[in-house]
Amino acid sequence: MGMSERVTAAYTVRQASTQTMIGESCLMQDLRTLIWRVARTRFTVLVEGESGVGKELVAREIHACSHRRGGAFVAVNCAAIVESLLEAELFGIEEHTATGVRGRPGKFELADGGTLFMDEIGDLSPAAQAKLLRVLQESTVERVGAISGRLIDTRIVAATNRSLHEMVRTGRFRPDLYYRLAGVEVVVPPLRDRREDIPLLVDHFLARHPAAAGLTIGAGVYETLLTYDWPGNVRELSRVIERAIALATGPVVTLEDLPDRLRRRCGDLARTMPSGCATLRSWSARYVRLVLQRCGGNRTRACELLDISYHTLRGYLDEAAASRLPDEPPRPALVAAGAEPP
């Protein structure tokens, strides 16, 4: 068994025990491999990605696949802590530091021997950034009111939906802290870049809700979900499915159970898709053709809207031509001046 096979086998065993990350796309498979490789180390990790992509799930997966999985996983949202309480929350506070104050450990101590997940780390104030840098450099924390530090063995996994590199450039984030955090970076892809995982995610969300027992997905729903760009990513998809479960009046989720924003933007497209579009590739090919028709045959404009190259556009059009179903209506001729016939 080669090294790559050993990595895959070891990760499969651990993934089966955690079952947190849903998806079989190439992007998700690459992400799983990267997580396993990162998890074997002791290094600080920076997880980057848009809001709602599942950065905390990635952090939990890193912890679950590491030698620290027997220790605590402690999560803290840096943007949700009041600045005046931040130091006590992260580093703890000594008994009787002030009248009526009880001593307690901070998040770093609670995660000793395990992993501390610091979400929205870009929202830390300059003062908090300086204190965090000291902890990373010295592996010690000093409680508020203490006269000495405490040695800790806590792994930091930080996350942000902002560009820390850009924040460093504009002076809003300390460069020395950034380079401490960014030694190992894990980028979580947005849902629109791995649309083939949407059916698996939908099945997962249906399975975890008792109220969804017996529910099935009706005609046009998957097509609509695949067409939408999901600015809120997996979190938004989860809420849409919860809404559909709540509103479904029968055993089938229909287009009427989806939010207006999806129906308005994608419902008409879903209804134009022939029933034989079984694969994402064939469905995408027909979507590309529809966009081209709406652009009046202007392939340059279609490429801009689809954010693909001209070569990729040609490939999808060839796919659409080769897979046209017998019941598919004849394609209208392109009338735009100078448009190349598809």
C-alpha positions in Angstrom: 0.0 0.0 0.0 1.5 3.3 -1.1 1.6 6.5 0.9 -1.5 8.0 -0.8 -3.5 4.8 -0.2 -2.5 4.7 3.5 -3.6 8.4 3.9 -7.0 7.6 2.3 -7.5 4.5 4.3 -6.6 6.1 7.6 -8.8 9.1 6.9 -11.7 6.9 5.9 -11.6 5.2 9.3 -11.6 8.5 11.1 -14.2 10.0 8.8 -16.6 7.2 9.5 -16.4 7.9 13.2 -17.1 11.7 12.9 -19.5 12.0 9.9 -19.5 15.8 9.9 -18.5 16.7 6.4 -21.0 15.9 3.6 -19.9 15.8 0.0 -18.1 13.6 -2.6 -17.0 16.2 -5.1 -13.4 16.5 -6.1 -13.1 19.7 -4.0 -14.4 17.9 -0.9 -12.1 14.9 -1.4 -9.1 17.2 -1.7 -10.3 19.1 1.4 -10.5 15.8 3.4 -7.0 14.8 2.3 -5.7 18.2 3.4 -7.4 18.0 6.7 -6.0 14.6 7.5 -2.5 15.8 6.6 -2.8 18.9 8.7 -4.3 17.0 11.6 -1.2 14.9 12.1 0.9 18.0 13.0 0.9 20.3 16.0 0.9 23.5 13.9 -1.6 26.4 14.2 -4.1 26.3 11.4 -5.9 29.1 9.6 -9.2 28.1 8.1 -10.5 30.5 5.4 -13.8 30.6 3.6 -17.1 32.5 3.1 -19.7 32.7 5.8 -21.7 29.5 6.1 -19.3 27.1 4.3 -18.6 25.1 7.5 -15.3 26.4 8.9 -16.2 25.1 12.4 -16.9 21.6 10.9 -13.4 21.7 9.4 -11.9 22.7 12.7 -13.8 19.9 14.5 -12.6 17.4 11.8 -9.0 18.5 12.3 -9.4 17.9 16.0 -11.1 14.5 15.5 -8.4 13.3 13.2 -5.6 14.4 15.4 -3.8 12.9 18.4 -5.6 15.5 20.5 -9.1 14.0 19.8 -9.2 12.7 23.4 -8.9 16.3 24.7 -11.5 19.1 24.6 -12.6 21.0 21.6 -13.4 24.5 22.7 -15.0 27.0 20.3 -15.1 30.8 20.8 -16.5 33.5 18.5 -14.1 36.4 18.8 -16.7 38.8 17.3 -19.3 38.0 20.0 -17.2 38.7 23.0 -17.4 42.2 24.6 -13.9 43.8 24.4 -13.9 44.5 28.1 -14.4 40.8 28.9 -12.2 39.4 26.1 -9.1 38.9 28.2 -11.0 37.2 31.1 -12.8 34.9 28.6 -9.7 33.8 26.8 -7.1 33.8 29.5 -9.2 33.4 32.7 -9.3 35.5 35.9 -7.9 35.0 39.4 -10.1 34.7 42.5 -10.9 38.0 44.2 -9.3 40.1 41.5 -12.3 42.4 42.1 -15.1 42.4 44.6 -17.4 39.5 44.0 -15.4 38.0 41.2 -14.9 34.3 41.3 -11.8 32.8 39.7 -12.2 30.7 36.6 -10.1 29.4 33.7 -10.2 30.9 30.3 -10.8 29.2 27.0 -7.1 28.5 26.5 -6.9 26.5 29.8 -10.2 24.7 29.1 -8.7 23.5 25.8 -5.4 22.4 27.3 -4.4 19.2 25.7 -7.0 19.7 23.0 -8.0 22.3 20.4 -9.2 25.9 20.7 -11.2 27.1 17.7 -11.1 30.9 17.4 -13.8 31.9 14.9 -13.9 35.4 13.3 -10.3 36.1 14.4 -10.1 39.1 12.1 -12.5 40.9 14.6 -9.9 40.9 17.4 -8.8 44.4 18.6 -5.2 45.4 18.3 -4.7 44.9 22.0 -6.2 41.4 21.9 -4.0 40.5 18.9 -0.9 41.5 20.9 -1.9 39.2 23.8 -2.8 36.3 21.5 0.6 36.7 19.8 2.3 36.4 23.2 0.4 33.2 24.0 1.4 31.6 20.7 5.1 32.6 21.2 5.4 31.5 24.8 2.7 28.8 25.2 1.7 30.4 28.4 -1.4 32.3 29.6 -1.7 34.7 32.4 -5.0 35.1 34.1 -6.3 38.5 34.8 -4.9 39.5 38.2 -2.3 36.7 38.3 1.4 37.3 39.0 2.7 34.4 36.9 1.8 32.5 33.8 0.5 29.0 33.3 2.0 26.7 30.7 -0.5 25.3 28.3 -0.5 22.7 25.4 -3.4 24.1 23.3 -3.6 23.9 19.5 -5.1 26.9 17.8 -7.3 26.6 14.8 -8.4 30.1 13.7 -11.0 31.0 11.1 -12.0 34.0 9.2 -14.4 35.0 6.3 -12.2 38.1 5.6 -8.9 38.4 3.9 -6.3 38.7 6.7 -3.7 39.4 4.1 -5.6 42.4 3.0 -6.2 43.5 6.6 -2.4 43.3 7.2 -1.8 45.4 4.1 -4.2 48.1 5.3 -2.9 48.0 8.9 -5.9 46.4 10.5 -4.2 43.2 11.5 -0.7 42.6 13.0 1.6 41.1 10.4 3.6 39.1 13.0 0.3 37.5 14.3 -0.8 36.8 10.7 2.4 34.9 9.9 2.0 32.9 13.1 -1.5 31.9 12.1 -1.0 31.5 8.4 1.7 28.8 8.4 -0.9 26.2 7.5 -3.9 27.5 5.6 -7.1 25.5 4.8 -9.5 27.1 2.3 -13.1 25.8 2.4 -14.8 26.0 -1.1 -18.1 27.8 -1.4 -21.2 25.7 -2.2 -21.6 27.1 -5.7 -18.2 25.6 -6.6 -19.3 22.1 -5.6 -23.0 22.0 -6.7 -22.8 18.2 -7.2 -22.8 17.9 -3.4 -26.2 19.6 -3.0 -28.3 16.4 -3.4 -26.1 14.7 -0.7 -26.5 17.6 1.6 -30.3 17.7 1.0 -30.6 14.0 1.9 -28.5 14.7 5.0 -30.7 17.5 6.2 -33.8 15.5 5.5 -32.5 12.5 7.4 -31.6 14.4 10.6 -35.1 15.9 11.0 -37.8 13.5 12.4 -40.5 15.7 10.8 -39.1 14.9 7.4 -39.7 11.1 7.7 -41.2 9.9 4.4 -40.6 13.2 2.5 -39.3 13.0 -1.0 -38.1 15.7 -3.3 -40.5 16.7 -6.1 -39.9 17.6 -9.8 -37.9 20.7 -10.4 -36.7 21.1 -6.8 -33.3 19.7 -7.2 -32.8 21.6 -10.4 -33.8 24.8 -8.7 -31.4 24.1 -5.8 -28.6 23.4 -8.3 -29.2 26.6 -10.2 -29.1 28.9 -7.2 -25.7 30.5 -6.3 -26.1 30.1 -2.4 -24.5 33.3 -1.1 -25.1 31.9 2.4 -23.6 28.5 1.4 -24.3 25.3 3.3 -25.9 27.2 6.2 -28.4 28.8 3.8 -29.2 25.5 2.2 -29.9 23.9 5.6 -32.4 26.7 6.4 -34.1 26.4 3.1 -34.6 22.6 3.6 -35.9 23.2 7.1 -38.4 25.7 5.7 -39.5 23.2 3.0 -40.0 20.5 5.7 -42.1 22.9 7.7 -44.3 24.0 4.8 -44.7 20.7 2.9 -48.4 19.7 2.9 -47.9 16.2 1.6 -45.2 13.6 1.2 -43.4 15.5 -1.6 -41.4 18.8 -1.3 -42.5 21.0 -4.2 -41.3 24.2 -5.8 -44.0 26.0 -3.8 -42.2 25.0 -0.6 -39.1 26.9 -1.5 -38.5 30.6 -0.7 -39.6 33.2 -3.2 -36.0 34.2 -4.0 -35.2 30.7 -5.3 -38.5 30.4 -7.3 -38.2 33.8 -8.9 -34.6 33.3 -10.0 -34.5 29.6 -10.7 -38.0 28.2 -11.0 -38.5 29.1 -14.6 -35.1 27.5 -15.5 -36.0 24.3 -13.6 -39.3 24.0 -15.6 -37.4 24.2 -18.9 -35.2 21.3 -18.1 -36.1 18.0 -19.7 -36.8 15.1 -17.3 -33.9 13.1 -18.7 -31.2 15.4 -17.3 -29.9 12.8 -14.8 -26.3 14.0 -14.5 -24.9 17.3 -13.4 -22.9 17.5 -16.6 -25.9 17.1 -18.9 -28.0 19.5 -16.8 -25.2 22.1 -16.8 -24.9 21.8 -20.6 -28.6 22.7 -21.0 -28.2 25.5 -18.5 -25.3 26.9 -20.5 -27.5 26.7 -23.7 -30.3 28.6 -22.0 -28.0 31.3 -20.8 -26.6 31.6 -24.4 -30.2 31.9 -25.7 -31.0 34.6 -23.2 -27.8 36.5 -24.4 -29.2 36.5 -27.9 -26.4 34.1 -29.1 -23.6 36.4 -27.9 -21.1 33.8 -26.7 -18.7 36.4 -25.2 -21.5 37.8 -23.0 -22.5 34.2 -22.1 -19.0 33.4 -21.0 -18.9 36.5 -18.8 -22.2 35.6 -17.1 -21.2 32.0 -16.6 -17.6 32.9 -15.6 -16.2 30.3 -17.9 -13.8 30.3 -20.8 -14.8 30.2 -24.5 -13.3 26.7 -24.7 -15.4 25.5 -21.8 -18.5 27.0 -23.3 -17.9 25.0 -26.5 -17.5 21.8 -24.5 -20.9 22.4 -22.8 -22.6 23.2 -26.1 -21.2 20.0 -27.7 -22.5 18.1 -24.7 -25.9 19.6 -25.1 -26.0 18.8 -28.8 -24.9 15.2 -28.2 -27.4 14.5 -25.4 -30.5 16.1 -26.8 -33.5 13.9 -25.8 -36.2 12.8 -28.3 -38.9 14.8 -26.5 -36.8 18.0 -26.3 -38.4 20.7 -28.4 -36.4 22.1 -31.4 -34.0 24.8 -30.4 -34.8 28.3 -31.7 -32.5 29.8 -34.2 -30.2 32.5 -32.9 -31.0 35.8 -34.5 -28.3 38.0 -33.0 -26.2 39.6 -35.7 -22.9 37.9 -36.2 -23.8 35.1 -33.7 -22.2 31.8 -34.5 -24.8 29.0 -34.8 -24.4 26.5 -31.9 
